[in-house]
Amino acid sequence: MPKALQYRSSSVIYFQGDSADKIYILQSGKVSLNYNDIETGQDVHDLVQPGEFFGVKSALGRYPREENALVLQDAAVVAFSVPEFEQLAMTNIRIVMKMLKVFSNQLRRIHKQVSNLLEKEEQLSPEIGLFKAGEYYLKNRQYAQAKYIFSRYLTYYPAGKMAPQAAKYVESAEGSLARYGEGKGPAPVSDAPASTPKPDKGKELSAVAKSYYDAVSLFSQEKYPLALSGFKKIVDANEDAEYVAKSVYEIGRCLFLTGNHEACIKHYTQMITAYPKHPDLGDALYFMAQSYEKKGEKDRASTFYKKILSMTTDEDEMIHIKAKKALKALEA
């Protein structure tokens, strides 16, 4: 049976990214459907009129909600399960015609927006267009898509101007996906779109930098042995201290992800001795803890997780969250 529900002003009926198993009809009050315009990135607020259905497309299509449904004024709604709504539509052709009219208007609007986007995209280089597409998905908390696109960027443009930022965005999207889930949590980028780096015609990436981002690209494709070989060559050449330090950390990650846990522990132990203030020290300790856990040495793993928690006082920092979660699971 459909359920009659009451919502107070400022409450939320559902959030973007929520699973969609209900369809609603507004009986009274005011409800706004809030989402980002795909063309401009601006917030859009569509008011639902009394007597109108909402949440239909995602529920029937069985995909996550694409908007937030915010109550602007105390509202009375009726919630239908998908089978209940389908039964209602089968016996009421007027409802079907009304929905078709709404969907037709929405499709026309989306078609116009996509056409405008394609026109603008023609003015951008493929490299910048791909990067900006990744930024769009990251801003809208579609972390899996963002991770995929930025990984593709690193594959196609390993020495591109935006490669350093793309590598950071891959990690940000991966961390947010693990912590919040798709469509949830704060956007990893600010509400204002991150400015796209402008090509610096007077300065090219060094050969070492290009080699580093080539290896990062291989890593993003999960080609860990090849990435490991690339990072080792940079360390062995020892031509650029910055990229040597970065590569030393990445070697440990490659060792862990290829299942060489003992080698990972030894490598990071040497790294900590050589680079006691390495910016990725906390992450190195985490991989050491994970390696001990994989080896069945839970006490050693616990010690390293606790070390990370003592080092990182910011509870919102990703490495703190990961270590706390891992320690809790270990002690369960």
VMD Tcl script that draws the C-alpha trace (Angstrom):
set ca {
  {0.00 0.00 0.00}
  {1.24 3.53 -0.78}
  {2.26 5.39 2.39}
  {1.22 8.93 3.34}
  {4.20 10.79 4.81}
  {4.70 14.18 6.42}
  {7.93 16.18 6.14}
  {8.92 19.30 8.05}
  {10.37 22.35 6.33}
  {14.15 22.06 5.69}
  {14.06 18.27 5.89}
  {15.37 16.12 3.04}
  {13.29 13.40 1.44}
  {16.29 11.85 -0.27}
  {19.88 12.76 -1.14}
  {21.76 12.59 -4.40}
  {23.38 9.16 -4.66}
  {20.78 7.40 -2.47}
  {19.41 4.11 -3.75}
  {16.06 4.69 -5.46}
  {13.20 2.35 -4.57}
  {10.35 4.82 -4.00}
  {8.34 7.20 -6.18}
  {6.62 10.19 -4.60}
  {3.65 12.42 -5.32}
  {3.42 15.81 -3.65}
  {-0.01 16.43 -2.12}
  {0.70 19.76 -0.41}
  {3.59 21.99 0.59}
  {6.75 22.83 -1.35}
  {9.56 20.54 -2.49}
  {12.63 21.52 -4.50}
  {14.75 19.13 -6.56}
  {18.33 20.44 -6.42}
  {21.11 19.34 -8.76}
  {24.01 20.67 -10.85}
  {23.48 21.83 -14.41}
  {25.70 19.66 -16.63}
  {26.51 22.63 -18.89}
  {27.28 25.43 -16.44}
  {27.94 23.53 -13.22}
  {25.53 25.90 -11.47}
  {23.02 24.74 -8.87}
  {19.51 24.21 -10.27}
  {16.36 24.23 -8.14}
  {13.25 22.70 -9.74}
  {10.06 23.19 -7.77}
  {7.64 20.27 -7.60}
  {4.03 21.33 -7.98}
  {1.23 19.73 -5.90}
  {-0.08 16.72 -7.78}
  {3.25 16.01 -9.50}
  {5.35 12.88 -9.16}
  {9.08 13.01 -8.45}
  {11.85 10.45 -8.08}
  {10.34 8.52 -10.99}
  {13.28 8.14 -13.40}
  {15.83 6.85 -10.91}
  {13.35 4.45 -9.30}
  {12.14 2.99 -12.60}
  {15.67 2.95 -14.02}
  {17.08 1.47 -10.79}
  {20.00 3.89 -10.57}
  {21.02 6.25 -7.71}
  {19.20 9.53 -7.19}
  {20.51 12.36 -9.35}
  {19.27 15.19 -7.13}
  {18.50 16.20 -3.54}
  {14.79 16.48 -2.70}
  {14.56 19.34 -0.18}
  {11.36 20.33 1.62}
  {10.91 24.12 1.50}
  {7.57 24.18 3.30}
  {5.86 21.50 5.43}
  {4.84 18.88 2.90}
  {2.51 15.92 2.62}
  {3.59 13.27 0.14}
  {2.56 9.77 -0.82}
  {5.32 7.22 -1.36}
  {4.86 4.36 -3.84}
  {7.00 1.30 -4.29}
  {7.91 0.65 -7.92}
  {5.38 -2.21 -8.29}
  {2.65 -0.05 -6.69}
  {3.40 2.81 -9.08}
  {3.46 0.51 -12.10}
  {0.06 -0.87 -11.08}
  {-1.31 2.67 -10.74}
  {0.07 3.73 -14.13}
  {-1.47 0.71 -15.83}
  {-4.94 1.77 -14.69}
  {-4.57 5.52 -15.23}
  {-3.48 6.65 -18.70}
  {-3.62 10.31 -17.61}
  {-0.66 9.73 -15.27}
  {1.36 8.14 -18.08}
  {0.67 11.03 -20.45}
  {1.62 13.57 -17.79}
  {4.92 11.82 -17.13}
  {5.70 11.58 -20.85}
  {5.20 15.32 -21.16}
  {7.56 16.01 -18.23}
  {10.18 13.57 -19.53}
  {9.96 15.05 -23.02}
  {10.67 18.55 -21.70}
  {13.57 17.26 -19.63}
  {15.08 15.41 -22.61}
  {14.86 18.52 -24.78}
  {16.63 20.55 -22.09}
  {19.35 17.91 -21.67}
  {19.82 17.64 -25.44}
  {20.35 21.40 -25.66}
  {22.84 21.34 -22.77}
  {24.81 18.44 -24.27}
  {24.89 20.19 -27.66}
  {26.26 23.35 -26.02}
  {28.84 21.30 -24.14}
  {29.98 19.61 -27.34}
  {30.34 22.99 -29.04}
  {32.47 24.25 -26.18}
  {34.45 21.02 -26.09}
  {35.50 21.54 -29.71}
  {37.30 24.69 -28.58}
  {39.31 22.75 -25.98}
  {42.20 20.38 -26.60}
  {41.34 16.72 -25.94}
  {43.76 16.77 -22.99}
  {42.07 19.70 -21.24}
  {38.62 18.38 -22.11}
  {39.38 15.03 -20.46}
  {40.80 16.71 -17.37}
  {37.79 19.02 -17.00}
  {35.42 16.05 -17.38}
  {37.19 14.41 -14.44}
  {36.84 17.61 -12.41}
  {33.11 17.70 -13.14}
  {32.56 14.16 -11.83}
  {34.77 14.75 -8.79}
  {32.91 17.93 -7.88}
  {29.60 16.09 -8.12}
  {30.80 13.26 -5.87}
  {30.74 10.67 -8.65}
  {34.01 9.26 -7.42}
  {34.17 6.07 -9.48}
  {33.74 8.00 -12.74}
  {36.25 10.64 -11.61}
  {38.82 8.00 -10.73}
  {38.35 6.30 -14.09}
  {38.65 9.54 -16.11}
  {41.73 10.83 -14.27}
  {43.32 7.38 -14.66}
  {42.59 7.60 -18.40}
  {44.17 11.06 -18.42}
  {47.36 9.64 -16.88}
  {47.30 6.83 -19.45}
  {46.97 9.13 -22.46}
  {48.97 12.09 -21.11}
  {51.48 10.69 -18.57}
  {53.68 13.77 -18.98}
  {50.80 16.22 -19.48}
  {50.61 19.63 -17.84}
  {47.86 18.44 -15.48}
  {49.44 15.05 -14.69}
  {50.51 15.98 -11.12}
  {47.02 17.23 -10.26}
  {45.38 14.26 -12.00}
  {47.44 11.87 -9.88}
  {46.28 13.67 -6.73}
  {42.68 13.57 -7.90}
  {42.88 9.81 -8.48}
  {43.90 9.31 -4.85}
  {41.28 11.80 -3.64}
  {38.49 10.07 -5.58}
  {39.65 6.64 -4.40}
  {39.77 7.77 -0.76}
  {36.37 9.47 -0.89}
  {34.80 6.44 -2.56}
  {36.13 4.18 0.21}
  {35.11 6.54 3.01}
  {31.74 7.89 1.87}
  {30.53 5.77 -1.03}
  {29.36 6.97 -4.43}
  {27.44 10.26 -4.33}
  {28.07 10.87 -0.62}
  {30.25 13.15 1.47}
  {31.79 16.55 0.78}
  {33.10 17.19 -2.69}
  {36.90 16.76 -2.76}
  {37.19 19.97 -4.80}
  {35.80 23.38 -3.91}
  {32.42 24.57 -5.14}
  {34.23 26.81 -7.58}
  {35.74 24.58 -10.28}
  {39.46 24.17 -9.89}
  {41.29 26.35 -12.35}
  {42.77 24.36 -15.20}
  {46.52 24.82 -15.35}
  {47.57 26.86 -18.35}
  {50.32 25.52 -20.54}
  {53.68 27.05 -19.74}
  {55.33 27.41 -23.12}
  {58.58 28.49 -21.57}
  {59.05 25.46 -19.37}
  {58.78 21.79 -20.24}
  {58.72 18.87 -17.84}
  {62.13 17.40 -17.21}
  {62.99 13.94 -18.49}
  {62.88 12.65 -14.91}
  {59.42 14.13 -14.36}
  {58.18 12.54 -17.58}
  {59.58 9.18 -16.49}
  {57.86 9.57 -13.13}
  {54.45 10.28 -14.64}
  {54.92 7.44 -17.13}
  {55.33 5.15 -14.11}
  {52.34 6.77 -12.37}
  {50.30 6.07 -15.49}
  {51.33 2.40 -15.41}
  {50.41 2.27 -11.72}
  {46.96 3.74 -12.42}
  {46.46 0.95 -15.01}
  {47.36 -1.59 -12.27}
  {50.50 -2.61 -14.19}
  {52.43 -2.73 -10.94}
  {55.55 -4.67 -12.04}
  {56.13 -2.25 -14.93}
  {55.49 0.74 -12.67}
  {57.91 -0.70 -10.11}
  {60.59 -0.98 -12.76}
  {60.01 2.66 -13.80}
  {60.24 4.00 -10.25}
  {63.38 1.96 -9.55}
  {65.11 3.44 -12.61}
  {64.45 6.96 -11.30}
  {65.86 6.07 -7.88}
  {68.90 4.37 -9.37}
  {69.63 7.33 -11.69}
  {69.37 9.73 -8.72}
  {69.16 12.82 -10.95}
  {66.33 14.73 -9.26}
  {65.93 14.61 -5.46}
  {62.21 15.48 -5.55}
  {61.25 12.67 -7.92}
  {63.64 10.24 -6.25}
  {61.81 10.79 -2.94}
  {58.43 10.38 -4.62}
  {59.56 7.23 -6.42}
  {60.93 5.71 -3.22}
  {57.43 5.90 -1.72}
  {55.78 4.52 -4.86}
  {58.13 1.53 -4.93}
  {56.73 0.47 -1.56}
  {53.18 0.68 -2.85}
  {54.08 -1.44 -5.86}
  {55.71 -4.05 -3.64}
  {52.61 -4.23 -1.45}
  {50.19 -4.49 -4.36}
  {52.23 -7.27 -5.98}
  {52.05 -9.26 -2.74}
  {55.70 -8.76 -1.71}
  {54.83 -7.89 1.87}
  {58.19 -8.72 3.44}
  {59.97 -6.66 0.79}
  {57.48 -3.82 1.35}
  {58.28 -3.74 5.09}
  {62.03 -3.74 4.48}
  {61.75 -1.05 1.81}
  {59.67 1.33 3.93}
  {61.94 0.73 6.94}
  {64.86 1.95 4.82}
  {62.78 4.86 3.49}
  {61.90 6.05 7.00}
  {65.57 5.97 7.95}
  {66.61 7.93 4.85}
  {63.60 10.28 4.82}
  {62.37 10.71 8.43}
  {60.24 13.69 7.34}
  {58.92 12.23 4.10}
  {55.49 13.77 3.27}
  {54.05 10.27 2.76}
  {55.40 8.90 6.03}
  {51.95 8.12 7.44}
  {50.94 6.23 4.32}
  {54.20 4.27 4.38}
  {53.48 3.22 7.97}
  {49.99 2.19 6.91}
  {51.32 -0.10 4.17}
  {53.76 -1.57 6.67}
  {50.88 -2.26 9.06}
  {48.88 -3.81 6.23}
  {51.85 -5.97 5.27}
  {52.23 -7.25 8.83}
  {48.51 -7.98 8.90}
  {48.75 -9.92 5.63}
  {51.58 -11.94 7.19}
  {49.39 -12.74 10.20}
  {51.43 -10.63 12.64}
  {48.48 -8.75 14.12}
  {50.36 -7.36 17.13}
  {52.95 -5.71 14.89}
  {50.20 -4.38 12.64}
  {48.35 -2.95 15.64}
  {51.51 -1.15 16.79}
  {51.88 0.60 13.44}
  {48.19 1.59 13.26}
  {48.48 3.14 16.73}
  {51.67 4.93 15.67}
  {49.77 6.54 12.77}
  {46.94 7.64 15.08}
  {49.44 9.23 17.48}
  {51.09 11.10 14.59}
  {47.92 12.42 12.95}
  {45.79 14.45 15.33}
  {43.38 15.56 12.60}
  {40.62 12.95 12.73}
  {39.35 14.03 9.30}
  {42.68 13.26 7.65}
  {42.31 10.29 5.34}
  {45.26 8.31 6.73}
  {43.89 8.78 10.28}
  {40.49 7.47 9.18}
  {42.02 4.48 7.39}
  {44.26 3.56 10.33}
  {41.41 3.90 12.85}
  {39.12 1.75 10.71}
  {41.82 -0.90 10.20}
  {42.66 -0.99 13.92}
  {39.01 -1.38 14.85}
  {38.62 -4.27 12.42}
  {41.81 -5.86 13.74}
  {40.63 -5.70 17.35}
  {37.09 -6.88 16.62}
}
mol new
graphics top color blue
foreach p $ca { graphics top sphere $p radius 0.5 }
foreach p [lrange $ca 0 end-1] q [lrange $ca 1 end] { graphics top cylinder $p $q radius 0.2 }
display resetview
